[in-house]
Amino acid sequence: MMTLYSLDHSKLMEVSEFTIDGNDLLIKGKILAAMPMTARLKPEEARRLFGLLNWQLLFFLLTLPFRRGTSA
């Protein structure tokens, strides 16, 4: 399970599963630890993601799993 946090460090979303539906990526989880949600990422939206990336951000994302977490 992966957890996304808001800026005040409260749980925003718990992602429990990634699945494939045709050409789309489904992201399943719970918002605010209560409401089940399934988000759909379409190929055209995934391509737009690359327009948001720069070299600094790409390097950060590649090294993120190896960085030390912060306690807050």
CHARMM internal coordinates of N, CA and C (Angstrom, degrees):
IC EDIT
DIST 1 N 1 CA 1.4375
DIST 1 CA 1 C 1.5200
ANGL 1 N 1 CA 1 C 108.27
DIST 1 C 2 N 1.3258
ANGL 1 CA 1 C 2 N 116.67
DIHE 1 N 1 CA 1 C 2 N 142.74
DIST 2 N 2 CA 1.4448
ANGL 1 C 2 N 2 CA 123.17
DIHE 1 CA 1 C 2 N 2 CA 179.25
DIST 2 CA 2 C 1.5252
ANGL 2 N 2 CA 2 C 107.43
DIHE 1 C 2 N 2 CA 2 C -120.37
DIST 2 C 3 N 1.3199
ANGL 2 CA 2 C 3 N 117.19
DIHE 2 N 2 CA 2 C 3 N 137.63
DIST 3 N 3 CA 1.4553
ANGL 2 C 3 N 3 CA 121.62
DIHE 2 CA 2 C 3 N 3 CA -178.87
DIST 3 CA 3 C 1.5130
ANGL 3 N 3 CA 3 C 109.96
DIHE 2 C 3 N 3 CA 3 C -115.76
DIST 3 C 4 N 1.3329
ANGL 3 CA 3 C 4 N 115.87
DIHE 3 N 3 CA 3 C 4 N 133.38
DIST 4 N 4 CA 1.4599
ANGL 3 C 4 N 4 CA 122.66
DIHE 3 CA 3 C 4 N 4 CA 173.28
DIST 4 CA 4 C 1.5162
ANGL 4 N 4 CA 4 C 107.64
DIHE 3 C 4 N 4 CA 4 C -105.14
DIST 4 C 5 N 1.3328
ANGL 4 CA 4 C 5 N 116.32
DIHE 4 N 4 CA 4 C 5 N 136.79
DIST 5 N 5 CA 1.4602
ANGL 4 C 5 N 5 CA 121.47
DIHE 4 CA 4 C 5 N 5 CA -176.02
DIST 5 CA 5 C 1.5195
ANGL 5 N 5 CA 5 C 111.00
DIHE 4 C 5 N 5 CA 5 C -113.45
DIST 5 C 6 N 1.3218
ANGL 5 CA 5 C 6 N 116.47
DIHE 5 N 5 CA 5 C 6 N 151.35
DIST 6 N 6 CA 1.4593
ANGL 5 C 6 N 6 CA 121.41
DIHE 5 CA 5 C 6 N 6 CA 173.71
DIST 6 CA 6 C 1.5365
ANGL 6 N 6 CA 6 C 108.28
DIHE 5 C 6 N 6 CA 6 C -81.85
DIST 6 C 7 N 1.3186
ANGL 6 CA 6 C 7 N 116.65
DIHE 6 N 6 CA 6 C 7 N 176.63
DIST 7 N 7 CA 1.4585
ANGL 6 C 7 N 7 CA 120.44
DIHE 6 CA 6 C 7 N 7 CA -178.29
DIST 7 CA 7 C 1.5248
ANGL 7 N 7 CA 7 C 113.13
DIHE 6 C 7 N 7 CA 7 C -63.95
DIST 7 C 8 N 1.3342
ANGL 7 CA 7 C 8 N 118.22
DIHE 7 N 7 CA 7 C 8 N -24.16
DIST 8 N 8 CA 1.4706
ANGL 7 C 8 N 8 CA 120.51
DIHE 7 CA 7 C 8 N 8 CA 178.28
DIST 8 CA 8 C 1.5370
ANGL 8 N 8 CA 8 C 111.62
DIHE 7 C 8 N 8 CA 8 C -90.99
DIST 8 C 9 N 1.3337
ANGL 8 CA 8 C 9 N 116.93
DIHE 8 N 8 CA 8 C 9 N 13.84
DIST 9 N 9 CA 1.4660
ANGL 8 C 9 N 9 CA 124.80
DIHE 8 CA 8 C 9 N 9 CA 176.24
DIST 9 CA 9 C 1.5234
ANGL 9 N 9 CA 9 C 114.29
DIHE 8 C 9 N 9 CA 9 C 70.24
DIST 9 C 10 N 1.3196
ANGL 9 CA 9 C 10 N 118.18
DIHE 9 N 9 CA 9 C 10 N 15.00
DIST 10 N 10 CA 1.4587
ANGL 9 C 10 N 10 CA 119.86
DIHE 9 CA 9 C 10 N 10 CA 174.58
DIST 10 CA 10 C 1.5311
ANGL 10 N 10 CA 10 C 108.23
DIHE 9 C 10 N 10 CA 10 C -87.72
DIST 10 C 11 N 1.3368
ANGL 10 CA 10 C 11 N 116.34
DIHE 10 N 10 CA 10 C 11 N 153.44
DIST 11 N 11 CA 1.4621
ANGL 10 C 11 N 11 CA 120.59
DIHE 10 CA 10 C 11 N 11 CA -178.99
DIST 11 CA 11 C 1.5207
ANGL 11 N 11 CA 11 C 109.41
DIHE 10 C 11 N 11 CA 11 C -66.90
DIST 11 C 12 N 1.3141
ANGL 11 CA 11 C 12 N 115.19
DIHE 11 N 11 CA 11 C 12 N 126.72
DIST 12 N 12 CA 1.4473
ANGL 11 C 12 N 12 CA 120.69
DIHE 11 CA 11 C 12 N 12 CA 179.12
DIST 12 CA 12 C 1.5256
ANGL 12 N 12 CA 12 C 110.51
DIHE 11 C 12 N 12 CA 12 C -101.28
DIST 12 C 13 N 1.3354
ANGL 12 CA 12 C 13 N 116.00
DIHE 12 N 12 CA 12 C 13 N -45.00
DIST 13 N 13 CA 1.4578
ANGL 12 C 13 N 13 CA 120.12
DIHE 12 CA 12 C 13 N 13 CA -178.85
DIST 13 CA 13 C 1.5159
ANGL 13 N 13 CA 13 C 110.01
DIHE 12 C 13 N 13 CA 13 C -152.67
DIST 13 C 14 N 1.3127
ANGL 13 CA 13 C 14 N 115.83
DIHE 13 N 13 CA 13 C 14 N 138.23
DIST 14 N 14 CA 1.4612
ANGL 13 C 14 N 14 CA 122.58
DIHE 13 CA 13 C 14 N 14 CA 173.27
DIST 14 CA 14 C 1.5197
ANGL 14 N 14 CA 14 C 107.22
DIHE 13 C 14 N 14 CA 14 C -108.77
DIST 14 C 15 N 1.3322
ANGL 14 CA 14 C 15 N 116.54
DIHE 14 N 14 CA 14 C 15 N 113.88
DIST 15 N 15 CA 1.4600
ANGL 14 C 15 N 15 CA 121.88
DIHE 14 CA 14 C 15 N 15 CA 178.88
DIST 15 CA 15 C 1.5231
ANGL 15 N 15 CA 15 C 107.55
DIHE 14 C 15 N 15 CA 15 C -89.76
DIST 15 C 16 N 1.3250
ANGL 15 CA 15 C 16 N 116.41
DIHE 15 N 15 CA 15 C 16 N 125.27
DIST 16 N 16 CA 1.4579
ANGL 15 C 16 N 16 CA 119.91
DIHE 15 CA 15 C 16 N 16 CA -175.91
DIST 16 CA 16 C 1.5202
ANGL 16 N 16 CA 16 C 113.29
DIHE 15 C 16 N 16 CA 16 C -109.35
DIST 16 C 17 N 1.3454
ANGL 16 CA 16 C 17 N 117.23
DIHE 16 N 16 CA 16 C 17 N -20.92
DIST 17 N 17 CA 1.4629
ANGL 16 C 17 N 17 CA 117.73
DIHE 16 CA 16 C 17 N 17 CA -173.69
DIST 17 CA 17 C 1.5239
ANGL 17 N 17 CA 17 C 111.03
DIHE 16 C 17 N 17 CA 17 C -162.02
DIST 17 C 18 N 1.3322
ANGL 17 CA 17 C 18 N 115.25
DIHE 17 N 17 CA 17 C 18 N 142.52
DIST 18 N 18 CA 1.4570
ANGL 17 C 18 N 18 CA 123.21
DIHE 17 CA 17 C 18 N 18 CA 168.83
DIST 18 CA 18 C 1.5252
ANGL 18 N 18 CA 18 C 106.48
DIHE 17 C 18 N 18 CA 18 C -114.02
DIST 18 C 19 N 1.3252
ANGL 18 CA 18 C 19 N 117.33
DIHE 18 N 18 CA 18 C 19 N 130.12
DIST 19 N 19 CA 1.4630
ANGL 18 C 19 N 19 CA 120.64
DIHE 18 CA 18 C 19 N 19 CA 176.91
DIST 19 CA 19 C 1.5210
ANGL 19 N 19 CA 19 C 108.85
DIHE 18 C 19 N 19 CA 19 C -135.25
DIST 19 C 20 N 1.3130
ANGL 19 CA 19 C 20 N 115.51
DIHE 19 N 19 CA 19 C 20 N 163.97
DIST 20 N 20 CA 1.4590
ANGL 19 C 20 N 20 CA 122.30
DIHE 19 CA 19 C 20 N 20 CA 179.71
DIST 20 CA 20 C 1.5182
ANGL 20 N 20 CA 20 C 108.68
DIHE 19 C 20 N 20 CA 20 C -106.32
DIST 20 C 21 N 1.3287
ANGL 20 CA 20 C 21 N 115.71
DIHE 20 N 20 CA 20 C 21 N 133.64
DIST 21 N 21 CA 1.4593
ANGL 20 C 21 N 21 CA 122.13
DIHE 20 CA 20 C 21 N 21 CA 176.42
DIST 21 CA 21 C 1.5267
ANGL 21 N 21 CA 21 C 107.22
DIHE 20 C 21 N 21 CA 21 C -131.08
DIST 21 C 22 N 1.3258
ANGL 21 CA 21 C 22 N 116.77
DIHE 21 N 21 CA 21 C 22 N 95.40
DIST 22 N 22 CA 1.4621
ANGL 21 C 22 N 22 CA 120.73
DIHE 21 CA 21 C 22 N 22 CA -174.94
DIST 22 CA 22 C 1.5227
ANGL 22 N 22 CA 22 C 109.26
DIHE 21 C 22 N 22 CA 22 C 66.13
DIST 22 C 23 N 1.3309
ANGL 22 CA 22 C 23 N 117.14
DIHE 22 N 22 CA 22 C 23 N -119.00
DIST 23 N 23 CA 1.4623
ANGL 22 C 23 N 23 CA 122.17
DIHE 22 CA 22 C 23 N 23 CA 177.61
DIST 23 CA 23 C 1.5271
ANGL 23 N 23 CA 23 C 112.23
DIHE 22 C 23 N 23 CA 23 C -98.75
DIST 23 C 24 N 1.3076
ANGL 23 CA 23 C 24 N 118.09
DIHE 23 N 23 CA 23 C 24 N 5.86
DIST 24 N 24 CA 1.4620
ANGL 23 C 24 N 24 CA 122.26
DIHE 23 CA 23 C 24 N 24 CA -176.57
DIST 24 CA 24 C 1.5276
ANGL 24 N 24 CA 24 C 111.67
DIHE 23 C 24 N 24 CA 24 C -104.37
DIST 24 C 25 N 1.3075
ANGL 24 CA 24 C 25 N 116.10
DIHE 24 N 24 CA 24 C 25 N 153.30
DIST 25 N 25 CA 1.4603
ANGL 24 C 25 N 25 CA 122.55
DIHE 24 CA 24 C 25 N 25 CA 173.45
DIST 25 CA 25 C 1.5186
ANGL 25 N 25 CA 25 C 107.63
DIHE 24 C 25 N 25 CA 25 C -103.06
DIST 25 C 26 N 1.3358
ANGL 25 CA 25 C 26 N 117.11
DIHE 25 N 25 CA 25 C 26 N 124.33
DIST 26 N 26 CA 1.4600
ANGL 25 C 26 N 26 CA 121.62
DIHE 25 CA 25 C 26 N 26 CA 176.69
DIST 26 CA 26 C 1.5180
ANGL 26 N 26 CA 26 C 108.87
DIHE 25 C 26 N 26 CA 26 C -98.59
DIST 26 C 27 N 1.3214
ANGL 26 CA 26 C 27 N 115.89
DIHE 26 N 26 CA 26 C 27 N 133.32
DIST 27 N 27 CA 1.4585
ANGL 26 C 27 N 27 CA 122.74
DIHE 26 CA 26 C 27 N 27 CA 179.29
DIST 27 CA 27 C 1.5251
ANGL 27 N 27 CA 27 C 106.44
DIHE 26 C 27 N 27 CA 27 C -116.15
DIST 27 C 28 N 1.3292
ANGL 27 CA 27 C 28 N 116.27
DIHE 27 N 27 CA 27 C 28 N 113.55
DIST 28 N 28 CA 1.4598
ANGL 27 C 28 N 28 CA 120.95
DIHE 27 CA 27 C 28 N 28 CA -176.71
DIST 28 CA 28 C 1.5230
ANGL 28 N 28 CA 28 C 109.77
DIHE 27 C 28 N 28 CA 28 C -106.87
DIST 28 C 29 N 1.3369
ANGL 28 CA 28 C 29 N 115.63
DIHE 28 N 28 CA 28 C 29 N 142.72
DIST 29 N 29 CA 1.4489
ANGL 28 C 29 N 29 CA 120.01
DIHE 28 CA 28 C 29 N 29 CA 178.67
DIST 29 CA 29 C 1.5136
ANGL 29 N 29 CA 29 C 111.51
DIHE 28 C 29 N 29 CA 29 C 178.90
DIST 29 C 30 N 1.3250
ANGL 29 CA 29 C 30 N 114.89
DIHE 29 N 29 CA 29 C 30 N -162.06
DIST 30 N 30 CA 1.4629
ANGL 29 C 30 N 30 CA 121.75
DIHE 29 CA 29 C 30 N 30 CA 179.19
DIST 30 CA 30 C 1.5195
ANGL 30 N 30 CA 30 C 109.04
DIHE 29 C 30 N 30 CA 30 C -128.12
DIST 30 C 31 N 1.3258
ANGL 30 CA 30 C 31 N 115.24
DIHE 30 N 30 CA 30 C 31 N 138.49
DIST 31 N 31 CA 1.4567
ANGL 30 C 31 N 31 CA 121.34
DIHE 30 CA 30 C 31 N 31 CA 175.61
DIST 31 CA 31 C 1.5223
ANGL 31 N 31 CA 31 C 107.66
DIHE 30 C 31 N 31 CA 31 C -98.31
DIST 31 C 32 N 1.3312
ANGL 31 CA 31 C 32 N 116.02
DIHE 31 N 31 CA 31 C 32 N 134.89
DIST 32 N 32 CA 1.4714
ANGL 31 C 32 N 32 CA 122.73
DIHE 31 CA 31 C 32 N 32 CA 178.91
DIST 32 CA 32 C 1.5264
ANGL 32 N 32 CA 32 C 111.50
DIHE 31 C 32 N 32 CA 32 C 55.08
DIST 32 C 33 N 1.3336
ANGL 32 CA 32 C 33 N 116.68
DIHE 32 N 32 CA 32 C 33 N 31.59
DIST 33 N 33 CA 1.4709
ANGL 32 C 33 N 33 CA 124.74
DIHE 32 CA 32 C 33 N 33 CA 176.45
DIST 33 CA 33 C 1.5249
ANGL 33 N 33 CA 33 C 113.58
DIHE 32 C 33 N 33 CA 33 C 59.94
DIST 33 C 34 N 1.3415
ANGL 33 CA 33 C 34 N 117.69
DIHE 33 N 33 CA 33 C 34 N 16.50
DIST 34 N 34 CA 1.4512
ANGL 33 C 34 N 34 CA 118.87
DIHE 33 CA 33 C 34 N 34 CA -177.61
DIST 34 CA 34 C 1.5232
ANGL 34 N 34 CA 34 C 114.03
DIHE 33 C 34 N 34 CA 34 C -136.70
DIST 34 C 35 N 1.3124
ANGL 34 CA 34 C 35 N 118.21
DIHE 34 N 34 CA 34 C 35 N -44.94
DIST 35 N 35 CA 1.4586
ANGL 34 C 35 N 35 CA 121.08
DIHE 34 CA 34 C 35 N 35 CA -171.66
DIST 35 CA 35 C 1.5278
ANGL 35 N 35 CA 35 C 111.25
DIHE 34 C 35 N 35 CA 35 C -94.25
DIST 35 C 36 N 1.3304
ANGL 35 CA 35 C 36 N 117.61
DIHE 35 N 35 CA 35 C 36 N 114.84
DIST 36 N 36 CA 1.4645
ANGL 35 C 36 N 36 CA 119.86
DIHE 35 CA 35 C 36 N 36 CA 176.66
DIST 36 CA 36 C 1.5312
ANGL 36 N 36 CA 36 C 110.47
DIHE 35 C 36 N 36 CA 36 C -63.83
DIST 36 C 37 N 1.3355
ANGL 36 CA 36 C 37 N 116.04
DIHE 36 N 36 CA 36 C 37 N 143.64
DIST 37 N 37 CA 1.4427
ANGL 36 C 37 N 37 CA 120.08
DIHE 36 CA 36 C 37 N 37 CA -177.73
DIST 37 CA 37 C 1.5241
ANGL 37 N 37 CA 37 C 109.56
DIHE 36 C 37 N 37 CA 37 C -147.74
DIST 37 C 38 N 1.3124
ANGL 37 CA 37 C 38 N 116.07
DIHE 37 N 37 CA 37 C 38 N 144.62
DIST 38 N 38 CA 1.4558
ANGL 37 C 38 N 38 CA 122.00
DIHE 37 CA 37 C 38 N 38 CA 170.63
DIST 38 CA 38 C 1.5183
ANGL 38 N 38 CA 38 C 107.22
DIHE 37 C 38 N 38 CA 38 C -126.25
DIST 38 C 39 N 1.3313
ANGL 38 CA 38 C 39 N 115.75
DIHE 38 N 38 CA 38 C 39 N 121.06
DIST 39 N 39 CA 1.4586
ANGL 38 C 39 N 39 CA 121.67
DIHE 38 CA 38 C 39 N 39 CA 178.02
DIST 39 CA 39 C 1.5210
ANGL 39 N 39 CA 39 C 108.40
DIHE 38 C 39 N 39 CA 39 C -104.35
DIST 39 C 40 N 1.3184
ANGL 39 CA 39 C 40 N 116.32
DIHE 39 N 39 CA 39 C 40 N 146.83
DIST 40 N 40 CA 1.4624
ANGL 39 C 40 N 40 CA 122.51
DIHE 39 CA 39 C 40 N 40 CA -178.85
DIST 40 CA 40 C 1.5220
ANGL 40 N 40 CA 40 C 108.48
DIHE 39 C 40 N 40 CA 40 C -116.19
DIST 40 C 41 N 1.3335
ANGL 40 CA 40 C 41 N 116.17
DIHE 40 N 40 CA 40 C 41 N 124.97
DIST 41 N 41 CA 1.4580
ANGL 40 C 41 N 41 CA 121.79
DIHE 40 CA 40 C 41 N 41 CA 175.42
DIST 41 CA 41 C 1.5218
ANGL 41 N 41 CA 41 C 108.07
DIHE 40 C 41 N 41 CA 41 C -106.62
DIST 41 C 42 N 1.3271
ANGL 41 CA 41 C 42 N 116.10
DIHE 41 N 41 CA 41 C 42 N 113.62
DIST 42 N 42 CA 1.4585
ANGL 41 C 42 N 42 CA 121.73
DIHE 41 CA 41 C 42 N 42 CA -178.18
DIST 42 CA 42 C 1.5204
ANGL 42 N 42 CA 42 C 109.84
DIHE 41 C 42 N 42 CA 42 C -88.56
DIST 42 C 43 N 1.3390
ANGL 42 CA 42 C 43 N 117.91
DIHE 42 N 42 CA 42 C 43 N 156.41
DIST 43 N 43 CA 1.4658
ANGL 42 C 43 N 43 CA 120.99
DIHE 42 CA 42 C 43 N 43 CA -178.02
DIST 43 CA 43 C 1.5288
ANGL 43 N 43 CA 43 C 113.50
DIHE 42 C 43 N 43 CA 43 C -55.67
DIST 43 C 44 N 1.3243
ANGL 43 CA 43 C 44 N 118.21
DIHE 43 N 43 CA 43 C 44 N -40.39
DIST 44 N 44 CA 1.4651
ANGL 43 C 44 N 44 CA 119.82
DIHE 43 CA 43 C 44 N 44 CA -179.16
DIST 44 CA 44 C 1.5258
ANGL 44 N 44 CA 44 C 111.88
DIHE 43 C 44 N 44 CA 44 C -65.95
DIST 44 C 45 N 1.3348
ANGL 44 CA 44 C 45 N 116.99
DIHE 44 N 44 CA 44 C 45 N -32.81
DIST 45 N 45 CA 1.4630
ANGL 44 C 45 N 45 CA 120.46
DIHE 44 CA 44 C 45 N 45 CA 176.80
DIST 45 CA 45 C 1.5321
ANGL 45 N 45 CA 45 C 110.59
DIHE 44 C 45 N 45 CA 45 C -73.54
DIST 45 C 46 N 1.3351
ANGL 45 CA 45 C 46 N 116.85
DIHE 45 N 45 CA 45 C 46 N -36.35
DIST 46 N 46 CA 1.4642
ANGL 45 C 46 N 46 CA 120.24
DIHE 45 CA 45 C 46 N 46 CA 176.80
DIST 46 CA 46 C 1.5286
ANGL 46 N 46 CA 46 C 110.10
DIHE 45 C 46 N 46 CA 46 C -63.19
DIST 46 C 47 N 1.3353
ANGL 46 CA 46 C 47 N 117.23
DIHE 46 N 46 CA 46 C 47 N -38.15
DIST 47 N 47 CA 1.4702
ANGL 46 C 47 N 47 CA 120.27
DIHE 46 CA 46 C 47 N 47 CA 177.33
DIST 47 CA 47 C 1.5211
ANGL 47 N 47 CA 47 C 110.92
DIHE 46 C 47 N 47 CA 47 C -64.67
DIST 47 C 48 N 1.3200
ANGL 47 CA 47 C 48 N 118.12
DIHE 47 N 47 CA 47 C 48 N -35.69
DIST 48 N 48 CA 1.4717
ANGL 47 C 48 N 48 CA 121.54
DIHE 47 CA 47 C 48 N 48 CA 177.70
DIST 48 CA 48 C 1.5245
ANGL 48 N 48 CA 48 C 111.66
DIHE 47 C 48 N 48 CA 48 C -64.72
DIST 48 C 49 N 1.3306
ANGL 48 CA 48 C 49 N 116.32
DIHE 48 N 48 CA 48 C 49 N -27.77
DIST 49 N 49 CA 1.4617
ANGL 48 C 49 N 49 CA 120.80
DIHE 48 CA 48 C 49 N 49 CA 177.35
DIST 49 CA 49 C 1.5215
ANGL 49 N 49 CA 49 C 110.66
DIHE 48 C 49 N 49 CA 49 C -56.87
DIST 49 C 50 N 1.3248
ANGL 49 CA 49 C 50 N 117.02
DIHE 49 N 49 CA 49 C 50 N -41.23
DIST 50 N 50 CA 1.4557
ANGL 49 C 50 N 50 CA 120.45
DIHE 49 CA 49 C 50 N 50 CA -177.83
DIST 50 CA 50 C 1.5248
ANGL 50 N 50 CA 50 C 111.95
DIHE 49 C 50 N 50 CA 50 C -63.96
DIST 50 C 51 N 1.3209
ANGL 50 CA 50 C 51 N 117.75
DIHE 50 N 50 CA 50 C 51 N -27.03
DIST 51 N 51 CA 1.4596
ANGL 50 C 51 N 51 CA 121.11
DIHE 50 CA 50 C 51 N 51 CA 175.96
DIST 51 CA 51 C 1.5244
ANGL 51 N 51 CA 51 C 112.82
DIHE 50 C 51 N 51 CA 51 C -70.23
DIST 51 C 52 N 1.3306
ANGL 51 CA 51 C 52 N 117.01
DIHE 51 N 51 CA 51 C 52 N -19.47
DIST 52 N 52 CA 1.4629
ANGL 51 C 52 N 52 CA 121.32
DIHE 51 CA 51 C 52 N 52 CA 179.69
DIST 52 CA 52 C 1.5269
ANGL 52 N 52 CA 52 C 112.54
DIHE 51 C 52 N 52 CA 52 C -88.89
DIST 52 C 53 N 1.3355
ANGL 52 CA 52 C 53 N 116.82
DIHE 52 N 52 CA 52 C 53 N -12.98
DIST 53 N 53 CA 1.4600
ANGL 52 C 53 N 53 CA 120.91
DIHE 52 CA 52 C 53 N 53 CA -176.07
DIST 53 CA 53 C 1.5265
ANGL 53 N 53 CA 53 C 111.71
DIHE 52 C 53 N 53 CA 53 C -88.90
DIST 53 C 54 N 1.3186
ANGL 53 CA 53 C 54 N 116.12
DIHE 53 N 53 CA 53 C 54 N 143.22
DIST 54 N 54 CA 1.4548
ANGL 53 C 54 N 54 CA 122.05
DIHE 53 CA 53 C 54 N 54 CA 167.96
DIST 54 CA 54 C 1.5266
ANGL 54 N 54 CA 54 C 106.51
DIHE 53 C 54 N 54 CA 54 C -124.44
DIST 54 C 55 N 1.3254
ANGL 54 CA 54 C 55 N 117.64
DIHE 54 N 54 CA 54 C 55 N 175.43
DIST 55 N 55 CA 1.4687
ANGL 54 C 55 N 55 CA 120.35
DIHE 54 CA 54 C 55 N 55 CA -175.84
DIST 55 CA 55 C 1.5221
ANGL 55 N 55 CA 55 C 112.60
DIHE 54 C 55 N 55 CA 55 C -62.10
DIST 55 C 56 N 1.3250
ANGL 55 CA 55 C 56 N 116.73
DIHE 55 N 55 CA 55 C 56 N -38.73
DIST 56 N 56 CA 1.4681
ANGL 55 C 56 N 56 CA 120.21
DIHE 55 CA 55 C 56 N 56 CA 180.00
DIST 56 CA 56 C 1.5272
ANGL 56 N 56 CA 56 C 110.65
DIHE 55 C 56 N 56 CA 56 C -63.89
DIST 56 C 57 N 1.3138
ANGL 56 CA 56 C 57 N 117.27
DIHE 56 N 56 CA 56 C 57 N -45.25
DIST 57 N 57 CA 1.4633
ANGL 56 C 57 N 57 CA 121.46
DIHE 56 CA 56 C 57 N 57 CA 179.94
DIST 57 CA 57 C 1.5236
ANGL 57 N 57 CA 57 C 111.01
DIHE 56 C 57 N 57 CA 57 C -67.71
DIST 57 C 58 N 1.3248
ANGL 57 CA 57 C 58 N 117.04
DIHE 57 N 57 CA 57 C 58 N -39.78
DIST 58 N 58 CA 1.4610
ANGL 57 C 58 N 58 CA 120.56
DIHE 57 CA 57 C 58 N 58 CA 177.98
DIST 58 CA 58 C 1.5269
ANGL 58 N 58 CA 58 C 111.07
DIHE 57 C 58 N 58 CA 58 C -61.59
DIST 58 C 59 N 1.3292
ANGL 58 CA 58 C 59 N 117.17
DIHE 58 N 58 CA 58 C 59 N -43.86
DIST 59 N 59 CA 1.4640
ANGL 58 C 59 N 59 CA 120.89
DIHE 58 CA 58 C 59 N 59 CA 177.21
DIST 59 CA 59 C 1.5300
ANGL 59 N 59 CA 59 C 110.77
DIHE 58 C 59 N 59 CA 59 C -62.58
DIST 59 C 60 N 1.3315
ANGL 59 CA 59 C 60 N 116.71
DIHE 59 N 59 CA 59 C 60 N -42.43
DIST 60 N 60 CA 1.4596
ANGL 59 C 60 N 60 CA 120.90
DIHE 59 CA 59 C 60 N 60 CA 178.62
DIST 60 CA 60 C 1.5236
ANGL 60 N 60 CA 60 C 110.83
DIHE 59 C 60 N 60 CA 60 C -60.27
DIST 60 C 61 N 1.3261
ANGL 60 CA 60 C 61 N 117.81
DIHE 60 N 60 CA 60 C 61 N -45.76
DIST 61 N 61 CA 1.4656
ANGL 60 C 61 N 61 CA 121.41
DIHE 60 CA 60 C 61 N 61 CA -179.28
DIST 61 CA 61 C 1.5262
ANGL 61 N 61 CA 61 C 111.92
DIHE 60 C 61 N 61 CA 61 C -63.88
DIST 61 C 62 N 1.3319
ANGL 61 CA 61 C 62 N 117.03
DIHE 61 N 61 CA 61 C 62 N -37.96
DIST 62 N 62 CA 1.4589
ANGL 61 C 62 N 62 CA 119.97
DIHE 61 CA 61 C 62 N 62 CA 178.89
DIST 62 CA 62 C 1.5238
ANGL 62 N 62 CA 62 C 112.48
DIHE 61 C 62 N 62 CA 62 C -68.34
DIST 62 C 63 N 1.3249
ANGL 62 CA 62 C 63 N 117.46
DIHE 62 N 62 CA 62 C 63 N -30.92
DIST 63 N 63 CA 1.4665
ANGL 62 C 63 N 63 CA 120.96
DIHE 62 CA 62 C 63 N 63 CA -178.57
DIST 63 CA 63 C 1.5256
ANGL 63 N 63 CA 63 C 112.94
DIHE 62 C 63 N 63 CA 63 C -96.20
DIST 63 C 64 N 1.3154
ANGL 63 CA 63 C 64 N 118.22
DIHE 63 N 63 CA 63 C 64 N -8.00
DIST 64 N 64 CA 1.4676
ANGL 63 C 64 N 64 CA 121.92
DIHE 63 CA 63 C 64 N 64 CA -176.91
DIST 64 CA 64 C 1.5351
ANGL 64 N 64 CA 64 C 113.69
DIHE 63 C 64 N 64 CA 64 C -55.75
DIST 64 C 65 N 1.3320
ANGL 64 CA 64 C 65 N 120.46
DIHE 64 N 64 CA 64 C 65 N -43.53
DIST 65 N 65 CA 1.4755
ANGL 64 C 65 N 65 CA 118.70
DIHE 64 CA 64 C 65 N 65 CA -179.27
DIST 65 CA 65 C 1.5348
ANGL 65 N 65 CA 65 C 114.15
DIHE 64 C 65 N 65 CA 65 C -63.36
DIST 65 C 66 N 1.3161
ANGL 65 CA 65 C 66 N 117.17
DIHE 65 N 65 CA 65 C 66 N -18.48
DIST 66 N 66 CA 1.4543
ANGL 65 C 66 N 66 CA 121.25
DIHE 65 CA 65 C 66 N 66 CA -177.55
DIST 66 CA 66 C 1.5218
ANGL 66 N 66 CA 66 C 113.51
DIHE 65 C 66 N 66 CA 66 C -100.29
DIST 66 C 67 N 1.3125
ANGL 66 CA 66 C 67 N 117.55
DIHE 66 N 66 CA 66 C 67 N 0.65
DIST 67 N 67 CA 1.4606
ANGL 66 C 67 N 67 CA 121.74
DIHE 66 CA 66 C 67 N 67 CA -179.52
DIST 67 CA 67 C 1.5184
ANGL 67 N 67 CA 67 C 110.43
DIHE 66 C 67 N 67 CA 67 C -85.81
DIST 67 C 68 N 1.3126
ANGL 67 CA 67 C 68 N 115.38
DIHE 67 N 67 CA 67 C 68 N 153.68
DIST 68 N 68 CA 1.4609
ANGL 67 C 68 N 68 CA 121.83
DIHE 67 CA 67 C 68 N 68 CA 178.97
DIST 68 CA 68 C 1.5329
ANGL 68 N 68 CA 68 C 109.03
DIHE 67 C 68 N 68 CA 68 C -76.70
DIST 68 C 69 N 1.3117
ANGL 68 CA 68 C 69 N 116.82
DIHE 68 N 68 CA 68 C 69 N 136.49
DIST 69 N 69 CA 1.4546
ANGL 68 C 69 N 69 CA 120.73
DIHE 68 CA 68 C 69 N 69 CA 177.84
DIST 69 CA 69 C 1.5135
ANGL 69 N 69 CA 69 C 111.51
DIHE 68 C 69 N 69 CA 69 C -75.99
DIST 69 C 70 N 1.3327
ANGL 69 CA 69 C 70 N 115.69
DIHE 69 N 69 CA 69 C 70 N 159.59
DIST 70 N 70 CA 1.4541
ANGL 69 C 70 N 70 CA 120.38
DIHE 69 CA 69 C 70 N 70 CA 177.87
DIST 70 CA 70 C 1.5178
ANGL 70 N 70 CA 70 C 109.33
DIHE 69 C 70 N 70 CA 70 C -104.77
DIST 70 C 71 N 1.2867
ANGL 70 CA 70 C 71 N 116.58
DIHE 70 N 70 CA 70 C 71 N 147.98
DIST 71 N 71 CA 1.4724
ANGL 70 C 71 N 71 CA 119.81
DIHE 70 CA 70 C 71 N 71 CA 175.92
DIST 71 CA 71 C 1.5109
ANGL 71 N 71 CA 71 C 108.18
DIHE 70 C 71 N 71 CA 71 C -96.76
DIST 71 C 72 N 1.3157
ANGL 71 CA 71 C 72 N 115.22
DIHE 71 N 71 CA 71 C 72 N 130.67
DIST 72 N 72 CA 1.4573
ANGL 71 C 72 N 72 CA 118.14
DIHE 71 CA 71 C 72 N 72 CA -179.54
DIST 72 CA 72 C 1.5139
ANGL 72 N 72 CA 72 C 110.52
DIHE 71 C 72 N 72 CA 72 C -146.59
END
COOR INIT
IC SEED 1 N 1 CA 1 C
IC BUILD
